[in-house]
Structures are given as C-alpha cells and as structure tokens.
C-alpha cells in the first residue's frame, strides 16, 4: 500500500496517482524508469541515488526514455510487488509491537527482528 | 550460533564500544574481526574484506549507519547486519528494518544479548539453508 505524501490516502501498489487527490505517488527513476515510492533515496531498479531528482513525467521524456518508462510503469513485476508486500509487513509488525509508543525496548526489537517476524 | 570462522566488521565511532564488542566476540570464539571508526571507513573495509557479519552504529561521522546499510544492501543482500544503537525511535528502527538490517541491539547492551542475537542469526541462516 502506497500512502499519498500529499493527502495521506492509502493507495494500492499498482497505482501511480493518488485515488483521492490525483497527485503522483511514485517517482520514476531517470536512469531505468523504475517506479519507486515517493521519498525513496535509491532506485529499486538500478540503485541510482534519487535524493536530488524530481519525479519525471513520462510524456516529457524523449520518445525512447518515455517508452521505457511507460513500459516499466504499466505493471509491477512479481519482484516489485513482493518488495512492497515486504515493506508493508515490516510496517504492520512495527505498529503491532509499538502500538502508540514512539520508542521501543529491546524486547520489542527481539520480536521485530526475531523468529516470529520471519 | 554463527560459525566461528565468520568474518566480522565492527563499524562504530566509539572506541569503547568497539573494544567491548571485540572482547565479547573473542570470548564467543570469533577471531576474524576488523574495525572501522566511521561510516566511510566501514564502507571501504566492507568492500575490501567482504565480511559475513557487520555490527553497525547509526550515528557516525562522514557516513551514518543508514547510508552505510543502504550501500551494503545494494552490494550484498546476504551479509548479516546488526545495528548497534542507542536510538530507540520506532521510526528509525522501521527505517533500518526496511533497508534490510537483520537485527537491532540497543545500547547499552550485554554479552548475553550479543550472544543471543548471534544464535538467532545462526538459526535463521540454518532455516534459510533448509528452505
């Protein structure tokens, strides 16, 4: 689930634009076209540092780059979906353990990283 | 427990923490231990030494633990990384878990905690090898 950084609405991993406000919720890598979550520091497809790069619109790219990006944006691969599911799992586990607390104890960390989290 | 021939890299800017972890590891039977006093040196040693296990501090000069972890994960998803930190914020912990930390030990820590976590990682590796 990708949450919109603008309005906070949870969106399915397949979406590139928020279902509530229409803002872009993924950042395309300028090198390989991989659709990364907004705020991602390094591209999940090629490892390019994304910190200073703005999300790019496929239509504004050269024809070749645009076709690469549209192709990669058209569907998420099994690996990408698996990665998103893994991130969601981490978040759920942390929320389960932390509840409303801001700080965790060692016991919480053992649960998060231990056998039961695998 | 992880095999004693496991090559360990300690990355922490505190000499006292490095000394403590090294002493504990030696008592647990590990002998191949290299050390770095900041993130940049840690990253360099990671590339040169190819360690199997890394103890990684979060707050360090030149390159922090999150930056080092990201680079390590890009290079090698299999190296075991244990975060050693006094940061207990759920947000920070979730961040390193998402990047791929294998465990997280809060400072101050005990010899028993290090031993328990190494046993846990050994168990996980065993399970992964079976599946």
gemmi code that builds the backbone of each chain (N, CA, C; Angstrom):
import gemmi

chains = {
    "A": [
        ("UNK", (0.848, -1.192, 0.000), (0.000, 0.000, 0.000), (0.888, 1.249, 0.000)),
        ("UNK", (0.739, 2.115, -0.992), (1.484, 3.378, -1.045), (0.599, 4.487, -0.504)),
        ("UNK", (1.060, 5.169, 0.524), (0.280, 6.291, 1.035), (0.684, 7.552, 0.286)),
        ("UNK", (-0.313, 8.348, -0.068), (-0.048, 9.609, -0.751), (0.634, 10.570, 0.214)),
        ("UNK", (1.774, 11.139, -0.222), (2.512, 12.061, 0.646), (1.744, 13.378, 0.809)),
        ("UNK", (0.810, 13.645, -0.120), (0.078, 14.913, -0.065), (-1.130, 14.825, 0.865)),
        ("UNK", (-1.980, 13.792, 0.663), (-3.211, 13.733, 1.460), (-3.253, 12.539, 2.405)),
        ("UNK", (-2.276, 11.650, 2.299), (-2.199, 10.527, 3.237), (-3.067, 9.335, 2.879)),
        ("UNK", (-3.807, 9.411, 1.791), (-4.694, 8.307, 1.410), (-3.893, 7.067, 1.003)),
        ("UNK", (-4.220, 5.898, 1.575), (-3.528, 4.669, 1.141), (-3.969, 4.277, -0.272)),
        ("UNK", (-3.012, 3.930, -1.093), (-3.303, 3.505, -2.466), (-2.681, 2.141, -2.722)),
        ("UNK", (-3.262, 1.392, -3.620), (-2.709, 0.077, -3.940), (-1.358, 0.265, -4.647)),
        ("UNK", (-0.463, -0.740, -4.541), (0.874, -0.613, -5.144), (0.835, -0.424, -6.661)),
        ("UNK", (-0.258, -0.850, -7.308), (-0.337, -0.730, -8.772), (-0.564, 0.716, -9.219)),
        ("UNK", (-1.073, 1.553, -8.313), (-1.432, 2.930, -8.703), (-0.203, 3.827, -8.761)),
        ("UNK", (-0.185, 4.720, -9.721), (0.885, 5.714, -9.813), (0.397, 7.092, -9.417)),
        ("UNK", (-0.923, 7.263, -9.365), (-1.516, 8.534, -8.956), (-2.525, 8.265, -7.847)),
        ("UNK", (-2.600, 9.186, -6.904), (-3.481, 9.005, -5.742), (-4.946, 8.952, -6.170)),
        ("UNK", (-5.687, 7.982, -5.616), (-7.093, 7.853, -5.981), (-7.935, 8.975, -5.381)),
        ("UNK", (-7.386, 9.678, -4.381), (-8.148, 10.741, -3.722), (-7.865, 12.130, -4.301)),
        ("UNK", (-6.552, 12.445, -4.451), (-6.232, 13.818, -4.880), (-5.576, 13.876, -6.260)),
        ("UNK", (-5.247, 12.743, -6.811), (-4.700, 12.718, -8.165), (-3.219, 13.032, -8.266)),
        ("UNK", (-2.559, 13.261, -7.120), (-1.117, 13.551, -7.161), (-0.335, 12.277, -7.460)),
        ("UNK", (0.844, 12.489, -8.031), (1.708, 11.333, -8.319), (2.200, 10.726, -7.005)),
        ("UNK", (2.163, 9.403, -6.895), (2.621, 8.755, -5.663), (3.841, 7.854, -5.896)),
        ("UNK", (4.361, 7.848, -7.106), (5.601, 7.131, -7.363), (6.590, 8.086, -8.033)),
        ("UNK", (7.873, 7.795, -7.866), (8.910, 8.601, -8.510), (9.650, 7.711, -9.501)),
        ("UNK", (9.559, 8.078, -10.776), (10.238, 7.257, -11.781), (11.728, 7.559, -11.801)),
        ("UNK", (12.503, 6.516, -11.881), (13.954, 6.689, -11.966), (14.321, 7.250, -13.343)),
        ("UNK", (15.166, 8.279, -13.334), (15.541, 8.895, -14.610), (16.492, 8.020, -15.415)),
        ("UNK", (17.080, 7.018, -14.754), (18.033, 6.153, -15.450), (17.385, 4.913, -16.038)),
        ("UNK", (16.532, 4.249, -15.217), (15.981, 2.966, -15.677), (14.453, 2.962, -15.779)),
        ("UNK", (13.801, 4.015, -15.263), (12.351, 4.078, -15.381), (11.588, 3.338, -14.303)),
        ("UNK", (12.285, 2.751, -13.359), (11.638, 2.011, -12.276), (10.726, 2.944, -11.476)),
        ("UNK", (9.538, 2.448, -11.096), (8.593, 3.256, -10.318), (8.871, 3.061, -8.830)),
        ("UNK", (9.484, 4.065, -8.222), (9.817, 3.993, -6.793), (8.767, 4.727, -5.968)),
        ("UNK", (8.637, 4.315, -4.708), (7.785, 5.063, -3.781), (8.335, 6.476, -3.649)),
        ("UNK", (7.446, 7.463, -3.512), (7.909, 8.832, -3.303), (8.755, 8.875, -2.028)),
        ("UNK", (9.853, 9.613, -2.075), (10.707, 9.730, -0.899), (11.807, 8.691, -0.855)),
        ("UNK", (11.790, 7.742, -1.807), (12.830, 6.723, -1.853), (14.184, 7.371, -2.149)),
        ("UNK", (15.212, 6.942, -1.419), (16.522, 7.564, -1.591), (17.300, 6.963, -2.766)),
        ("UNK", (17.146, 5.649, -2.949), (17.872, 4.993, -4.042), (16.901, 4.165, -4.873)),
        ("UNK", (17.113, 4.172, -6.164), (16.213, 3.461, -7.066), (16.221, 1.959, -6.793)),
        ("UNK", (15.027, 1.372, -6.747), (14.919, -0.071, -6.529), (15.302, -0.869, -7.762)),
        ("UNK", (15.364, -0.214, -8.914), (15.685, -0.917, -10.146), (17.160, -0.931, -10.488)),
        ("UNK", (17.832, 0.215, -10.250), (19.237, 0.291, -10.663), (20.150, 0.867, -9.586)),
        ("UNK", (19.579, 1.334, -8.468), (20.411, 1.833, -7.372), (20.804, 3.290, -7.492)),
        ("UNK", (20.314, 3.975, -8.543), (20.658, 5.396, -8.711), (20.151, 6.196, -7.518)),
        ("UNK", (20.978, 7.147, -7.047), (20.550, 7.989, -5.937), (19.438, 8.915, -6.430)),
        ("UNK", (18.308, 8.927, -5.723), (17.157, 9.698, -6.189), (16.925, 10.956, -5.373)),
        ("UNK", (17.751, 11.183, -4.359), (17.505, 12.269, -3.413), (17.264, 13.602, -4.108)),
        ("UNK", (18.106, 13.909, -5.074), (18.023, 15.227, -5.693), (17.192, 15.244, -6.965)),
        ("UNK", (16.658, 14.071, -7.332), (15.924, 14.040, -8.588), (14.425, 14.174, -8.368)),
        ("UNK", (13.794, 14.987, -9.172), (12.353, 15.171, -9.097), (11.681, 14.043, -9.860)),
        ("UNK", (10.431, 13.688, -9.467), (9.705, 12.715, -10.254), (9.512, 13.234, -11.667)),
        ("UNK", (9.679, 12.384, -12.645), (9.590, 12.850, -14.030), (8.365, 12.261, -14.694)),
        ("UNK", (7.761, 13.063, -15.508), (6.574, 12.626, -16.213), (6.987, 11.930, -17.510)),
        ("UNK", (6.379, 10.802, -17.777), (6.764, 10.025, -18.950), (6.614, 10.830, -20.244)),
        ("UNK", (5.600, 11.678, -20.297), (5.330, 12.425, -21.514), (6.411, 13.447, -21.830)),
        ("UNK", (7.158, 13.886, -20.804), (8.166, 14.919, -21.024), (9.513, 14.341, -21.422)),
        ("UNK", (9.630, 13.058, -21.464), (10.901, 12.436, -21.807), (11.062, 12.294, -23.311)),
        ("UNK", (12.272, 11.961, -23.721), (12.491, 11.654, -25.130), (11.661, 10.419, -25.464)),
        ("UNK", (11.326, 10.208, -26.746), (10.473, 9.058, -27.087), (11.000, 7.743, -26.545)),
        ("UNK", (12.333, 7.550, -26.648), (12.883, 6.270, -26.197), (12.724, 6.124, -24.682)),
        ("UNK", (13.127, 7.192, -23.952), (13.030, 7.131, -22.498), (11.580, 6.975, -22.073)),
        ("UNK", (10.687, 7.707, -22.749), (9.275, 7.631, -22.382), (8.743, 6.222, -22.574)),
        ("UNK", (9.142, 5.590, -23.673), (8.622, 4.244, -23.904), (9.146, 3.273, -22.853)),
        ("UNK", (10.414, 3.466, -22.445), (10.975, 2.603, -21.408), (10.206, 2.794, -20.112)),
        ("UNK", (9.937, 4.072, -19.784), (9.261, 4.347, -18.521), (7.827, 3.869, -18.544)),
        ("UNK", (7.143, 4.091, -19.701), (5.760, 3.649, -19.769), (5.671, 2.141, -19.672)),
        ("UNK", (6.659, 1.508, -20.294), (6.672, 0.049, -20.248), (6.835, -0.439, -18.809)),
        ("UNK", (7.810, 0.195, -18.099), (8.056, -0.267, -16.742), (6.946, 0.157, -15.802)),
        ("UNK", (6.262, 1.267, -16.142), (5.211, 1.744, -15.258), (3.898, 1.004, -15.472)),
        ("UNK", (3.773, 0.320, -16.623), (2.490, -0.296, -16.942), (2.106, -1.395, -15.970)),
        ("UNK", (3.067, -2.068, -15.417), (2.735, -3.114, -14.450), (3.911, -3.340, -13.519)),
        ("UNK", (3.599, -3.738, -12.312), (4.667, -4.055, -11.362), (5.016, -5.523, -11.496)),
        ("UNK", (6.288, -5.802, -11.473), (6.706, -7.194, -11.579), (6.430, -7.919, -10.270)),
        ("UNK", (6.513, -9.228, -10.318), (6.314, -10.031, -9.118), (7.310, -9.637, -8.037)),
        ("UNK", (8.539, -9.353, -8.486), (9.587, -8.975, -7.527), (9.261, -7.653, -6.848)),
        ("UNK", (8.755, -6.692, -7.657), (8.403, -5.387, -7.091), (7.236, -5.501, -6.116)),
        ("UNK", (6.246, -6.296, -6.502), (5.095, -6.492, -5.612), (5.532, -7.165, -4.320)),
        ("UNK", (6.440, -8.122, -4.480), (6.947, -8.841, -3.314), (7.678, -7.869, -2.378)),
        ("UNK", (8.445, -6.941, -2.987), (9.173, -5.951, -2.192), (8.202, -5.037, -1.441)),
        ("UNK", (7.142, -4.627, -2.121), (6.149, -3.765, -1.478), (5.440, -4.503, -0.337)),
        ("UNK", (5.141, -5.761, -0.588), (4.495, -6.560, 0.457), (5.399, -6.685, 1.672)),
        ("UNK", (6.704, -6.835, 1.398), (7.675, -6.963, 2.481), (7.711, -5.677, 3.321)),
        ("UNK", (7.706, -4.530, 2.634), (7.722, -3.246, 3.340), (6.457, -3.099, 4.189)),
        ("UNK", (5.320, -3.471, 3.604), (4.064, -3.392, 4.347), (4.106, -4.282, 5.578)),
        ("UNK", (4.697, -5.459, 5.398), (4.789, -6.408, 6.513), (5.614, -5.792, 7.645)),
        ("UNK", (6.752, -5.164, 7.278), (7.594, -4.518, 8.280), (6.803, -3.456, 9.037)),
        ("UNK", (6.016, -2.680, 8.291), (5.253, -1.589, 8.928), (4.197, -2.147, 9.877)),
        ("UNK", (3.510, -3.198, 9.413), (2.475, -3.792, 10.266), (3.095, -4.347, 11.536)),
        ("UNK", (4.240, -5.042, 11.369), (4.907, -5.629, 12.531), (5.324, -4.547, 13.521)),
        ("UNK", (5.879, -3.447, 12.987), (6.323, -2.375, 13.877), (5.132, -1.764, 14.594)),
        ("UNK", (4.041, -1.563, 13.875), (2.845, -0.994, 14.508), (2.288, -1.948, 15.557)),
        ("UNK", (2.311, -3.238, 15.243), (1.805, -4.233, 16.199), (2.607, -4.182, 17.495)),
        ("UNK", (3.915, -4.062, 17.344), (4.789, -4.093, 18.515), (4.783, -2.759, 19.256)),
        ("UNK", (4.844, -1.674, 18.497), (4.997, -0.355, 19.125), (3.675, 0.203, 19.633)),
        ("UNK", (2.579, -0.130, 18.963), (1.311, 0.477, 19.320), (1.409, 1.982, 19.164)),
        ("UNK", (1.053, 2.711, 20.211), (1.109, 4.177, 20.114), (2.417, 4.735, 20.645)),
        ("UNK", (3.338, 3.846, 21.055), (4.599, 4.335, 21.623), (5.553, 4.837, 20.539)),
        ("UNK", (6.335, 5.827, 20.898), (7.308, 6.391, 19.954), (8.627, 5.614, 20.017)),
        ("UNK", (8.934, 5.110, 21.199), (10.221, 4.438, 21.393), (10.031, 2.971, 21.746)),
        ("UNK", (10.963, 2.149, 21.311), (10.858, 0.708, 21.531), (11.909, 0.242, 22.539)),
        ("UNK", (11.591, -0.870, 23.197), (12.526, -1.509, 24.127), (13.206, -2.663, 23.392)),
        ("UNK", (14.266, -3.191, 24.022), (14.987, -4.315, 23.403), (14.052, -5.511, 23.173)),
        ("UNK", (13.139, -5.725, 24.095), (12.185, -6.836, 23.962), (11.348, -6.680, 22.675)),
        ("UNK", (10.953, -5.434, 22.390), (10.190, -5.174, 21.158), (11.035, -5.492, 19.926)),
        ("UNK", (12.317, -5.091, 20.009), (13.215, -5.313, 18.869), (13.422, -6.801, 18.624)),
        ("UNK", (13.496, -7.569, 19.707), (13.671, -9.017, 19.550), (12.462, -9.625, 18.844)),
        ("UNK", (11.284, -9.083, 19.154), (10.083, -9.576, 18.466), (10.105, -9.166, 16.996)),
        ("UNK", (10.506, -7.930, 16.756), (10.507, -7.416, 15.372), (11.499, -8.140, 14.473)),
        ("UNK", (12.681, -8.410, 15.025), (13.743, -8.994, 14.199), (13.904, -10.495, 14.439)),
        ("UNK", (13.174, -11.021, 15.413), (13.389, -12.410, 15.808), (12.621, -13.414, 14.972)),
        ("UNK", (12.571, -14.636, 15.506), (11.991, -15.759, 14.763), (10.563, -15.490, 14.316)),
        ("UNK", (9.748, -14.893, 15.237), (8.334, -14.741, 14.921), (8.049, -13.744, 13.812)),
        ("UNK", (9.084, -12.913, 13.476), (8.852, -11.926, 12.417), (9.176, -12.489, 11.050)),
        ("UNK", (9.770, -13.674, 11.005), (10.209, -14.207, 9.701), (9.092, -14.949, 8.992)),
    ],
    "B": [
        ("UNK", (24.300, -20.576, 16.910), (25.399, -19.597, 16.830), (25.998, -19.603, 15.420)),
        ("UNK", (26.431, -18.444, 14.996), (27.103, -18.358, 13.694), (28.442, -19.089, 13.767)),
        ("UNK", (28.932, -19.612, 12.646), (30.225, -20.304, 12.675), (31.340, -19.382, 13.166)),
        ("UNK", (32.293, -19.939, 13.888), (33.363, -19.125, 14.460), (34.303, -18.527, 13.414)),
        ("UNK", (34.290, -19.100, 12.215), (35.142, -18.535, 11.156), (34.476, -17.332, 10.472)),
        ("UNK", (33.297, -16.977, 10.926), (32.603, -15.807, 10.385), (33.501, -14.578, 10.471)),
        ("UNK", (33.617, -13.855, 9.356), (34.431, -12.627, 9.357), (33.543, -11.453, 9.778)),
        ("UNK", (33.999, -10.742, 10.800), (33.167, -9.695, 11.403), (33.773, -8.309, 11.161)),
        ("UNK", (32.920, -7.366, 10.827), (33.328, -5.962, 10.704), (32.562, -5.131, 11.737)),
        ("UNK", (33.287, -4.427, 12.595), (32.669, -3.545, 13.584), (32.773, -2.115, 13.076)),
        ("UNK", (31.647, -1.438, 12.938), (31.674, -0.033, 12.490), (31.020, 0.817, 13.582)),
        ("UNK", (31.840, 1.510, 14.324), (31.336, 2.349, 15.419), (32.391, 3.403, 15.723)),
        ("UNK", (31.942, 4.637, 15.903), (32.924, 5.698, 16.163), (33.405, 5.700, 17.606)),
        ("UNK", (32.783, 4.908, 18.457), (33.234, 4.833, 19.845), (34.252, 3.700, 20.017)),
        ("UNK", (35.450, 4.094, 20.411), (36.496, 3.094, 20.625), (36.089, 2.118, 21.728)),
        ("UNK", (35.374, 2.639, 22.735), (34.973, 1.804, 23.868), (33.965, 0.734, 23.434)),
        ("UNK", (33.028, 1.132, 22.577), (32.045, 0.153, 22.085), (32.749, -0.911, 21.255)),
        ("UNK", (33.664, -0.478, 20.388), (34.394, -1.449, 19.552), (35.180, -2.429, 20.418)),
        ("UNK", (35.829, -1.881, 21.434), (36.623, -2.732, 22.326), (35.719, -3.742, 23.039)),
        ("UNK", (34.573, -3.259, 23.506), (33.646, -4.138, 24.227), (33.126, -5.249, 23.312)),
        ("UNK", (32.687, -4.866, 22.105), (32.138, -5.876, 21.180), (33.224, -6.855, 20.772)),
        ("UNK", (34.429, -6.332, 20.506), (35.526, -7.221, 20.106), (35.840, -8.220, 21.220)),
        ("UNK", (35.867, -7.732, 22.470), (36.143, -8.613, 23.607), (35.077, -9.698, 23.730)),
        ("UNK", (33.827, -9.281, 23.588), (32.716, -10.252, 23.677), (32.826, -11.284, 22.567)),
        ("UNK", (33.093, -10.799, 21.350), (33.169, -11.720, 20.207), (34.309, -12.719, 20.374)),
        ("UNK", (35.431, -12.229, 20.880), (36.570, -13.138, 21.077), (36.230, -14.197, 22.113)),
        ("UNK", (35.524, -13.785, 23.164), (35.129, -14.768, 24.185), (34.139, -15.780, 23.624)),
        ("UNK", (33.385, -15.347, 22.623), (32.420, -16.261, 21.994), (33.077, -17.128, 20.920)),
        ("UNK", (34.359, -16.882, 20.659), (35.096, -17.753, 19.742), (35.379, -17.172, 18.374)),
        ("UNK", (34.988, -15.914, 18.143), (35.247, -15.294, 16.837), (36.626, -14.638, 16.858)),
        ("UNK", (37.365, -14.805, 15.769), (38.711, -14.212, 15.759), (38.963, -13.288, 14.574)),
        ("UNK", (38.217, -13.472, 13.501), (38.423, -12.627, 12.314), (37.588, -11.359, 12.452)),
        ("UNK", (38.186, -10.356, 13.069), (37.432, -9.134, 13.367), (38.201, -7.922, 12.840)),
        ("UNK", (37.537, -7.101, 12.043), (38.146, -5.842, 11.601), (37.255, -4.693, 12.078)),
        ("UNK", (37.871, -3.511, 12.210), (37.148, -2.392, 12.816), (37.254, -1.121, 11.984)),
        ("UNK", (36.186, -0.335, 12.043), (36.184, 0.977, 11.387), (35.605, 1.998, 12.352)),
        ("UNK", (36.170, 3.215, 12.321), (35.724, 4.220, 13.289), (34.751, 5.241, 12.697)),
        ("UNK", (34.379, 5.068, 11.448), (33.312, 5.906, 10.869), (32.712, 5.171, 9.673)),
        ("UNK", (31.621, 5.723, 9.164), (30.886, 5.045, 8.101), (31.682, 4.873, 6.820)),
        ("UNK", (32.443, 5.904, 6.479), (33.195, 5.848, 5.228), (34.270, 4.756, 5.275)),
        ("UNK", (34.972, 4.711, 6.403), (35.986, 3.665, 6.574), (35.319, 2.286, 6.597)),
        ("UNK", (34.138, 2.236, 7.221), (33.393, 0.973, 7.277), (33.024, 0.479, 5.896)),
        ("UNK", (32.574, 1.400, 5.047), (32.191, 1.040, 3.683), (33.411, 0.542, 2.906)),
        ("UNK", (34.532, 1.219, 3.105), (35.766, 0.815, 2.414), (36.189, -0.594, 2.864)),
        ("UNK", (36.147, -0.828, 4.176), (36.541, -2.148, 4.692), (35.562, -3.237, 4.256)),
        ("UNK", (34.290, -2.862, 4.137), (33.301, -3.832, 3.652), (33.691, -4.309, 2.252)),
        ("UNK", (34.092, -3.361, 1.410), (34.466, -3.716, 0.036), (35.766, -4.522, -0.004)),
        ("UNK", (36.688, -4.174, 0.882), (37.992, -4.848, 0.869), (37.947, -6.227, 1.527)),
        ("UNK", (37.203, -6.336, 2.612), (37.263, -7.546, 3.445), (36.123, -8.533, 3.206)),
        ("UNK", (35.036, -8.076, 2.577), (33.856, -8.925, 2.369), (33.450, -9.680, 3.640)),
        ("UNK", (33.102, -8.967, 4.695), (32.728, -9.646, 5.935), (31.378, -10.357, 5.810)),
        ("UNK", (31.169, -11.369, 6.653), (29.884, -12.071, 6.668), (28.915, -11.423, 7.653)),
        ("UNK", (29.485, -10.717, 8.623), (28.660, -10.133, 9.696), (29.167, -8.734, 10.015)),
        ("UNK", (28.229, -7.806, 10.175), (28.611, -6.415, 10.474), (27.837, -5.921, 11.690)),
        ("UNK", (28.562, -5.319, 12.626), (27.925, -4.567, 13.707), (28.015, -3.104, 13.294)),
        ("UNK", (26.871, -2.447, 13.208), (26.844, -1.114, 12.620), (26.169, -0.103, 13.534)),
        ("UNK", (26.920, 0.939, 13.874), (26.376, 2.047, 14.663), (25.533, 2.926, 13.730)),
        ("UNK", (24.638, 3.728, 14.303), (23.813, 4.598, 13.451), (24.400, 5.998, 13.322)),
        ("UNK", (24.752, 6.598, 14.448), (25.218, 7.989, 14.400), (26.739, 7.993, 14.345)),
        ("UNK", (27.259, 8.351, 13.180), (28.715, 8.353, 12.985), (29.110, 9.505, 12.077)),
        ("UNK", (30.356, 9.943, 12.167), (30.821, 10.985, 11.250), (31.006, 10.440, 9.831)),
        ("UNK", (31.014, 11.372, 8.889), (31.294, 11.126, 7.466), (30.178, 10.362, 6.742)),
        ("UNK", (29.778, 9.217, 7.257), (28.666, 8.494, 6.646), (27.928, 7.800, 7.791)),
        ("UNK", (26.607, 8.035, 7.904), (25.910, 7.428, 9.047), (25.524, 5.971, 8.750)),
        ("UNK", (24.964, 5.326, 9.759), (24.664, 3.902, 9.646), (23.654, 3.585, 8.562)),
        ("UNK", (22.645, 4.447, 8.399), (21.620, 4.208, 7.379), (22.253, 4.259, 5.983)),
        ("UNK", (23.121, 5.234, 5.783), (23.785, 5.355, 4.466), (24.665, 4.140, 4.190)),
        ("UNK", (25.385, 3.711, 5.219), (26.256, 2.541, 5.045), (25.409, 1.302, 4.751)),
        ("UNK", (24.316, 1.150, 5.498), (23.453, -0.022, 5.313), (22.880, -0.055, 3.892)),
        ("UNK", (22.467, 1.107, 3.401), (21.926, 1.160, 2.035), (22.965, 0.681, 1.017)),
        ("UNK", (24.182, 1.166, 1.177), (25.235, 0.791, 0.230), (25.553, -0.700, 0.347)),
        ("UNK", (25.571, -1.192, 1.574), (25.852, -2.619, 1.776), (24.761, -3.455, 1.109)),
        ("UNK", (23.515, -3.050, 1.282), (22.419, -3.838, 0.726), (22.399, -3.804, -0.807)),
        ("UNK", (22.869, -2.706, -1.368), (22.964, -2.663, -2.829), (24.025, -3.638, -3.327)),
        ("UNK", (25.072, -3.744, -2.541), (26.215, -4.576, -2.934), (25.980, -6.050, -2.616)),
        ("UNK", (25.436, -6.303, -1.434), (25.315, -7.691, -0.970), (24.110, -7.860, -0.044)),
        ("UNK", (23.074, -8.546, -0.517), (21.880, -8.716, 0.316), (22.047, -9.780, 1.402)),
        ("UNK", (23.130, -10.548, 1.319), (23.280, -11.686, 2.240), (24.107, -11.387, 3.485)),
        ("UNK", (24.935, -10.360, 3.442), (25.742, -10.036, 4.622), (24.814, -9.713, 5.789)),
        ("UNK", (25.082, -10.329, 6.939), (24.233, -10.087, 8.121), (24.636, -8.770, 8.770)),
        ("UNK", (23.665, -7.925, 9.012), (23.956, -6.623, 9.617), (23.159, -6.451, 10.907)),
        ("UNK", (23.886, -6.229, 11.982), (23.261, -5.974, 13.284), (23.482, -4.499, 13.609)),
        ("UNK", (22.411, -3.778, 13.816), (22.530, -2.371, 14.202), (22.763, -2.309, 15.712)),
        ("UNK", (23.774, -1.536, 16.080), (24.072, -1.299, 17.491), (23.837, 0.185, 17.722)),
        ("UNK", (22.799, 0.531, 18.463), (22.494, 1.953, 18.553), (21.747, 2.282, 19.833)),
        ("UNK", (21.846, 3.532, 20.230), (21.049, 3.983, 21.375), (19.734, 4.585, 20.894)),
        ("UNK", (19.549, 4.672, 19.574), (18.299, 5.225, 19.032), (17.177, 4.193, 19.180)),
        ("UNK", (16.117, 4.578, 19.882), (15.034, 3.618, 20.115), (13.738, 4.053, 19.440)),
        ("UNK", (13.797, 5.084, 18.607), (12.561, 5.550, 17.975), (12.049, 4.508, 16.979)),
        ("UNK", (10.737, 4.247, 17.065), (10.115, 3.236, 16.206), (10.353, 3.572, 14.736)),
        ("UNK", (10.332, 4.864, 14.424), (10.504, 5.304, 13.036), (11.895, 4.935, 12.512)),
        ("UNK", (12.917, 5.215, 13.331), (14.298, 4.918, 12.923), (14.495, 3.410, 12.783)),
        ("UNK", (13.893, 2.676, 13.696), (14.063, 1.219, 13.678), (13.369, 0.618, 12.453)),
        ("UNK", (12.178, 1.125, 12.157), (11.460, 0.651, 10.970), (12.277, 0.953, 9.709)),
        ("UNK", (12.902, 2.117, 9.686), (13.698, 2.514, 8.518), (14.817, 1.505, 8.241)),
        ("UNK", (15.585, 1.162, 9.281), (16.694, 0.230, 9.036), (16.190, -1.187, 8.772)),
        ("UNK", (15.043, -1.523, 9.342), (14.476, -2.852, 9.067), (14.062, -2.937, 7.600)),
        ("UNK", (13.481, -1.863, 7.107), (13.056, -1.852, 5.704), (14.256, -1.908, 4.758)),
        ("UNK", (15.320, -1.257, 5.152), (16.512, -1.271, 4.286), (17.158, -2.653, 4.309)),
        ("UNK", (16.971, -3.369, 5.407), (17.493, -4.741, 5.411), (18.389, -5.116, 6.575)),
        ("UNK", (18.281, -4.395, 7.700), (19.043, -4.810, 8.886), (18.503, -6.154, 9.373)),
        ("UNK", (19.394, -7.008, 9.839), (18.969, -8.330, 10.303), (18.595, -8.343, 11.779)),
        ("UNK", (19.163, -7.420, 12.530), (18.781, -7.322, 13.949), (19.161, -5.955, 14.472)),
        ("UNK", (18.673, -5.652, 15.660), (18.887, -4.317, 16.232), (19.118, -4.485, 17.724)),
        ("UNK", (20.278, -4.037, 18.185), (20.588, -4.139, 19.614), (20.722, -2.723, 20.172)),
        ("UNK", (19.960, -2.485, 21.218), (20.016, -1.161, 21.846), (21.215, -1.065, 22.772)),
        ("UNK", (21.870, 0.105, 22.763), (22.937, 0.389, 23.723), (22.283, 0.963, 24.983)),
        ("UNK", (22.729, 0.663, 26.167), (23.829, -0.257, 26.456), (23.360, -1.710, 26.330)),
        ("UNK", (24.303, -2.591, 25.995), (23.949, -3.990, 25.764), (24.816, -4.901, 26.633)),
        ("UNK", (24.456, -6.157, 26.676), (25.211, -7.123, 27.486), (25.836, -8.176, 26.577)),
        ("UNK", (26.767, -8.908, 27.137), (27.370, -10.019, 26.393), (26.293, -11.033, 26.019)),
        ("UNK", (25.340, -11.247, 26.956), (24.274, -12.226, 26.699), (23.434, -11.806, 25.484)),
        ("UNK", (23.180, -10.513, 25.377), (22.350, -10.045, 24.258), (23.069, -10.296, 22.927)),
        ("UNK", (24.362, -9.981, 22.890), (25.137, -10.233, 21.660), (25.096, -11.725, 21.337)),
        ("UNK", (25.299, -12.533, 22.350), (25.308, -13.984, 22.161), (23.945, -14.474, 21.664)),
        ("UNK", (22.875, -13.968, 22.265), (21.512, -14.372, 21.861), (21.247, -14.013, 20.397)),
        ("UNK", (21.649, -12.810, 20.021), (21.373, -12.353, 18.650), (22.185, -13.170, 17.641)),
        ("UNK", (23.432, -13.495, 17.981), (24.243, -14.312, 17.071), (23.643, -15.719, 16.937)),
        ("UNK", (23.099, -16.235, 18.032), (22.431, -17.541, 17.974), (21.199, -17.456, 17.080)),
        ("UNK", (20.473, -16.373, 17.229), (19.263, -16.153, 16.431), (19.613, -16.098, 14.929)),
        ("UNK", (20.669, -15.353, 14.611), (21.075, -15.250, 13.208), (21.546, -16.602, 12.672)),
        ("UNK", (22.247, -17.339, 13.525), (22.685, -18.676, 13.133), (21.497, -19.570, 12.825)),
        ("UNK", (20.480, -19.464, 13.652), (19.253, -20.246, 13.455), (18.573, -19.840, 12.140)),
        ("UNK", (18.500, -18.525, 11.906), (17.861, -18.039, 10.677), (18.599, -18.543, 9.433)),
        ("UNK", (19.937, -18.514, 9.499), (20.723, -18.979, 8.348), (20.498, -20.465, 8.120)),
        ("UNK", (20.418, -21.199, 9.209), (20.167, -22.636, 9.121), (18.811, -22.899, 8.450)),
        ("UNK", (17.805, -22.133, 8.876), (16.459, -22.297, 8.311), (16.439, -21.929, 6.826)),
        ("UNK", (17.170, -20.862, 6.485), (17.222, -20.431, 5.086), (17.900, -21.494, 4.222)),
        ("UNK", (18.943, -22.102, 4.775), (19.663, -23.129, 4.021), (18.774, -24.347, 3.781)),
        ("UNK", (17.870, -24.612, 4.736), (16.978, -25.770, 4.603), (15.884, -25.525, 3.580)),
        ("UNK", (15.431, -24.258, 3.487), (14.265, -23.982, 2.628), (14.685, -23.719, 1.176)),
    ],
}
model = gemmi.Model(1)
for chain_id, residues in chains.items():
    chain = gemmi.Chain(chain_id)
    for i, (resn, *xyz) in enumerate(residues, 1):
        res = gemmi.Residue()
        res.name, res.seqid = resn, gemmi.SeqId(i, " ")
        for name, pos in zip(("N", "CA", "C"), xyz):
            atom = gemmi.Atom()
            atom.name, atom.element = name, gemmi.Element(name[0])
            atom.pos, atom.b_iso = gemmi.Position(*pos), 0.0
            res.add_atom(atom)
        chain.add_residue(res)
    model.add_chain(chain)
structure = gemmi.Structure()
structure.add_model(model)
structure.setup_entities()
